[in-house]
Amino acid sequence: MGSIILVSHNQSMYRRPIGKVIAVKVIHRQKQKDEFNNIDYQYKQRLTLRVMNGKHQGKLVYANNDYSQSGGMDQRYQIGQQAFLTQLSSSNGHLTANVSGLKRDTTLVALLWIVVILVTMLFGRSGGLAFTSVILNVVFFVIAVKINVQTQANYLLLIFAVVSVLMALASLTFVYGWSKQTLATLIASLLGVGLSMLIFVVVSKITGEKGIYYESMQYVTQNYRMLYLAEVMIGVLGAVMDETSDILATMFEVKRINHNPQWRTLYDAGRSVGQSVMGPLANILLMIFLFSTLTNAVLLLRNGNSWGYTFNMCMSLGVAQSLVSGIGIVITVPVISYLAAFILARR
């Protein structure tokens, strides 16, 4: 609670001026209709804000804001919200400015604490360790992005390959500790990722990457092929690690109950679990990749584009990524079952 209060009153830590909305008035409303019969309403707000930091702190500032009812590319402001201000100036004895987005750090910190509390309450120490591994992985990812930018993407795939190994190692070590289970999961996960990526690269070369529309990667100014491969690699790693964790947990439980199991018993147990989880897991990944493109797909369809064009421009990369992840999921089942059975049967 203290951190939430602190973040909600940390305006002095920002260089950009921040204003709190104290009054809102709609001064104009206009109906709009395009050639595809899409109807929207455009509004103009007159905002009164109180400056909360900088040399104008405590003063009132007035700003106009245009927003649409659909809210696709703009923002409607309400009383009590805090917004960043730009072009703050004095005109006829009044301060005027433009608003350039909400201050959202309070909401983010509140959501973060909700996650921490729920994970700790439900899973105790193991939940805390898992959450710590998530934070560490975020740090790894941010460092990788910064290094990639500084090296101008000359070593993009190598950087994210190293980061993938570090992220997998950190996640598994925090969850299981350094043990044979961790080692088996790490090896199987990396093998699954490596084999699935190899298959993807070979198939792409053979087919000439037909059906892969990299131009749909908006605002990408680096090597889009390498960037997409890095994206696929990290996505496959997450799916494979999820699966291997389920398989290994079952196999270690079999070992705990039966101290001297046969290799075949352990292998069959691993394969059985893998066959049970790989279907739902592959479908979940497909839904995540497809529905992340839903807004763009609806926009293209509403503007008269065909289903084929919409799929190519919005969904082709996501479908390809989900297929590669599915390959990794399928390949990993026998690999992790064999490795874990080999290690556990000899203990």
C-alpha positions in Angstrom: 0.0 0.0 0.0 2.9 2.3 0.8 4.4 1.9 -2.6 1.1 2.6 -4.3 0.7 5.8 -2.4 4.3 6.7 -3.1 3.9 6.1 -6.9 0.6 8.1 -6.9 2.5 11.1 -5.5 5.8 10.8 -7.3 5.1 13.6 -9.9 8.3 15.5 -8.7 10.4 12.6 -10.0 9.2 13.3 -13.6 10.9 15.8 -15.9 7.8 16.1 -18.0 5.0 18.2 -16.6 2.0 16.3 -15.2 -1.5 17.6 -14.7 -4.5 16.3 -12.8 -7.9 16.6 -14.6 -10.3 18.6 -12.4 -12.9 19.5 -14.9 -14.1 18.2 -18.3 -16.5 19.7 -20.8 -17.5 18.3 -24.2 -17.6 21.3 -26.6 -18.1 19.6 -29.9 -19.6 16.3 -31.2 -19.6 15.2 -34.8 -20.8 12.0 -36.6 -18.5 10.5 -39.1 -19.1 7.9 -41.8 -16.6 6.5 -44.3 -17.0 4.9 -47.7 -17.4 1.4 -46.1 -20.3 2.6 -43.9 -18.3 2.6 -40.7 -19.9 5.1 -38.3 -18.0 6.8 -35.5 -18.4 9.9 -33.4 -15.7 12.5 -32.9 -15.6 14.6 -29.7 -13.7 17.6 -28.6 -13.1 18.0 -24.8 -12.1 21.1 -22.9 -10.0 20.0 -20.0 -9.0 21.9 -16.9 -6.0 20.5 -15.2 -3.9 21.4 -12.1 -0.2 21.2 -12.7 1.4 18.8 -10.2 5.2 19.3 -10.8 7.7 21.8 -12.3 7.8 25.5 -12.1 4.1 25.8 -12.8 3.1 23.5 -9.9 -0.3 24.3 -8.5 -1.5 26.4 -11.4 -4.4 25.7 -13.6 -3.8 24.8 -17.3 -6.3 24.4 -20.1 -6.1 21.9 -22.9 -8.3 20.6 -25.8 -8.5 16.9 -26.5 -10.0 15.2 -29.5 -11.2 11.6 -29.2 -13.4 9.2 -30.9 -16.2 7.0 -29.5 -14.3 3.9 -30.8 -11.2 5.0 -29.0 -8.8 3.2 -31.4 -6.1 5.8 -31.7 -7.0 8.3 -29.0 -7.8 8.8 -25.4 -10.9 10.1 -23.5 -10.0 11.9 -20.2 -12.0 11.9 -17.1 -11.9 13.9 -13.8 -9.3 12.6 -11.4 -6.9 11.2 -14.0 -3.4 12.4 -14.4 -1.9 13.1 -17.8 1.4 14.2 -19.2 1.5 17.7 -20.7 3.4 19.0 -23.7 3.8 22.5 -25.2 3.0 24.2 -21.9 2.8 27.9 -22.4 1.2 31.1 -21.2 -1.4 32.8 -23.4 -3.5 35.9 -22.4 -2.7 35.2 -18.8 -3.8 31.5 -19.0 -1.7 28.4 -19.2 -2.4 26.2 -22.2 -1.0 22.8 -23.1 -1.6 19.6 -25.0 -2.2 16.3 -23.3 0.0 13.4 -24.5 -1.2 10.3 -22.5 -2.1 9.1 -19.1 0.2 8.6 -16.2 -0.3 4.8 -15.6 2.5 3.9 -13.1 0.1 3.7 -10.1 -2.2 1.2 -11.9 0.9 -0.9 -12.9 2.2 -1.0 -9.4 -1.2 -1.9 -8.0 -1.5 -4.8 -10.5 2.0 -5.9 -9.7 1.2 -6.1 -6.0 -2.0 -8.1 -6.7 0.1 -10.6 -8.6 2.7 -10.8 -5.8 0.1 -11.3 -3.1 -1.9 -14.0 -5.0 1.2 -15.9 -6.0 2.6 -15.8 -2.4 -0.7 -16.7 -0.8 -1.4 -19.6 -3.1 2.1 -21.1 -3.6 4.1 -19.7 -0.7 7.9 -19.8 -1.0 7.8 -21.6 -4.4 5.5 -18.9 -5.8 7.8 -16.2 -4.5 10.8 -17.9 -6.2 8.8 -18.2 -9.5 7.9 -14.5 -9.4 11.6 -13.7 -8.7 12.6 -15.7 -11.8 10.0 -13.7 -13.8 11.6 -10.4 -12.7 15.1 -11.8 -13.5 13.9 -12.8 -17.0 12.5 -9.4 -17.6 15.9 -7.9 -16.7 17.7 -10.3 -19.1 15.3 -9.3 -21.9 15.8 -5.6 -21.3 19.6 -6.0 -21.3 19.4 -8.1 -24.5 17.3 -5.4 -26.2 19.8 -2.7 -25.2 22.8 -4.7 -26.4 20.9 -5.4 -29.7 20.3 -1.7 -30.2 23.9 -0.7 -29.4 25.3 -3.3 -31.8 22.8 -2.3 -34.5 21.4 -5.8 -34.7 24.6 -7.3 -36.0 24.4 -10.1 -33.5 20.7 -10.2 -33.0 20.1 -14.0 -33.2 23.2 -14.8 -31.1 22.2 -12.3 -28.4 18.7 -13.7 -28.0 19.9 -17.3 -28.2 22.2 -16.6 -25.2 19.3 -14.8 -23.4 17.0 -17.8 -24.1 19.5 -20.1 -22.3 19.9 -17.7 -19.4 16.1 -17.3 -19.1 15.5 -21.0 -19.1 18.3 -21.6 -16.6 17.1 -18.9 -14.2 13.5 -20.1 -14.4 14.3 -23.8 -13.8 16.9 -23.1 -11.1 14.5 -20.9 -9.1 11.7 -23.5 -9.4 13.6 -26.7 -8.9 17.0 -25.7 -7.6 20.1 -27.0 -9.2 19.4 -30.7 -9.6 19.2 -33.5 -12.1 15.7 -32.5 -12.8 16.8 -29.0 -13.7 19.6 -30.3 -15.9 17.2 -32.7 -17.7 14.6 -30.1 -18.2 17.2 -27.6 -19.5 18.7 -30.0 -22.0 15.4 -31.3 -23.2 14.0 -27.7 -23.6 17.1 -26.6 -25.6 17.0 -29.6 -27.8 13.3 -29.1 -28.5 13.8 -25.5 -29.4 16.9 -26.2 -31.5 15.2 -29.0 -33.5 12.0 -27.0 -34.1 14.0 -23.9 -35.2 16.1 -26.1 -37.5 13.0 -27.6 -39.1 11.5 -24.1 -39.5 14.7 -22.7 -41.2 15.0 -25.7 -43.5 11.3 -25.6 -44.5 11.6 -21.8 -45.1 14.6 -22.3 -47.4 12.9 -25.1 -49.4 9.6 -23.1 -49.8 11.3 -19.7 -50.3 9.3 -18.4 -47.4 6.1 -18.3 -49.4 3.2 -17.4 -47.2 5.4 -15.5 -44.7 4.7 -11.8 -45.0 7.3 -10.0 -43.0 6.0 -6.6 -44.2 3.2 -7.1 -41.6 5.8 -6.5 -38.8 5.0 -2.9 -38.4 7.7 -0.3 -37.6 10.5 -2.8 -37.8 13.7 -1.1 -39.1 16.2 -3.9 -38.3 16.7 -7.3 -40.0 13.1 -8.5 -39.8 13.9 -12.1 -40.6 16.4 -12.4 -37.8 14.1 -10.5 -35.5 11.2 -12.8 -36.3 13.4 -15.9 -35.7 14.4 -14.5 -32.3 10.7 -14.0 -31.5 9.8 -17.5 -32.5 12.7 -18.9 -30.5 11.6 -17.3 -27.3 8.0 -18.3 -27.9 9.0 -21.9 -28.5 11.1 -22.0 -25.4 8.2 -20.9 -23.2 5.9 -23.6 -24.6 8.6 -26.3 -24.4 9.5 -25.5 -20.8 5.9 -25.6 -19.8 5.5 -29.1 -21.2 8.8 -30.5 -19.8 8.0 -29.2 -16.3 4.7 -31.2 -16.4 6.3 -34.3 -17.7 9.2 -34.2 -15.2 7.0 -33.5 -12.2 5.0 -36.7 -13.0 8.1 -38.8 -13.6 9.8 -37.7 -10.4 6.6 -38.5 -8.5 6.6 -42.0 -10.1 10.2 -42.4 -8.9 9.2 -41.2 -5.4 6.4 -43.8 -5.1 8.3 -46.6 -6.7 12.0 -46.4 -5.7 13.2 -48.8 -8.3 11.0 -48.3 -11.4 11.9 -49.8 -14.8 13.2 -47.5 -17.5 10.1 -48.4 -19.7 7.7 -47.6 -16.9 9.2 -44.1 -16.5 9.3 -43.5 -20.2 5.7 -44.5 -20.7 4.6 -42.3 -17.8 6.4 -39.3 -19.4 4.9 -40.0 -22.9 1.5 -40.4 -21.4 1.7 -37.0 -19.7 3.1 -35.4 -22.9 0.3 -36.8 -25.0 -2.2 -35.4 -22.6 -0.8 -31.8 -22.4 0.5 -31.2 -25.9 -2.9 -30.9 -27.5 -4.3 -28.2 -25.1 -1.0 -26.5 -25.0 -0.7 -26.2 -28.8 -4.3 -24.9 -29.0 -3.7 -22.3 -26.3 -0.6 -21.0 -28.2 -2.6 -20.8 -31.4 -5.4 -18.9 -29.7 -2.9 -16.5 -28.1 -1.1 -15.8 -31.4 -4.3 -15.5 -33.4 -6.4 -13.4 -31.0 -3.5 -11.0 -30.4 -4.1 -9.9 -34.1 -7.9 -9.6 -33.6 -8.1 -5.8 -33.5 -6.1 -5.4 -36.7 -8.0 -8.1 -38.4 -11.4 -6.5 -37.6 -10.0 -3.2 -38.8 -8.9 -4.6 -42.2 -12.2 -6.5 -42.7 -14.3 -3.5 -41.8 -12.4 -1.5 -44.5 -13.3 -3.8 -47.3 -10.3 -6.2 -47.4 -10.7 -9.8 -48.2 -10.2 -12.7 -45.7 -7.1 -13.8 -47.6 -5.4 -10.4 -47.5 -6.4 -10.0 -43.8 -4.9 -13.4 -42.9 -1.7 -12.7 -44.8 -1.2 -9.2 -43.3 -2.3 -10.0 -39.7 -2.2 -13.7 -38.9 0.4 -15.4 -41.1 3.3 -14.8 -38.8 1.3 -15.8 -35.8 0.2 -19.0 -37.4 3.7 -19.9 -38.5 5.0 -19.2 -34.9 2.3 -21.4 -33.4 3.1 -24.2 -35.9 6.8 -24.0 -34.9 5.9 -24.1 -31.3 3.6 -27.1 -32.0 6.6 -28.9 -33.6 8.7 -28.1 -30.6 6.0 -29.4 -28.2 5.7 -32.7 -30.1 9.4 -33.3 -30.5 10.1 -32.6 -26.8 7.8 -35.3 -25.5 10.0 -38.3 -26.5 13.2 -36.3 -25.8 12.4 -35.4 -22.3 10.7 -38.8 -21.5 13.9 -40.6 -22.7 16.3 -38.3 -20.9 14.4 -38.3 -17.6 13.8 -42.0 -17.7 17.5 -42.7 -18.4 18.6 -40.4 -15.5 16.0 -41.6 -13.0 16.3 -45.3 -13.7 20.0 -45.1 -12.9 19.6 -43.3 -9.5 
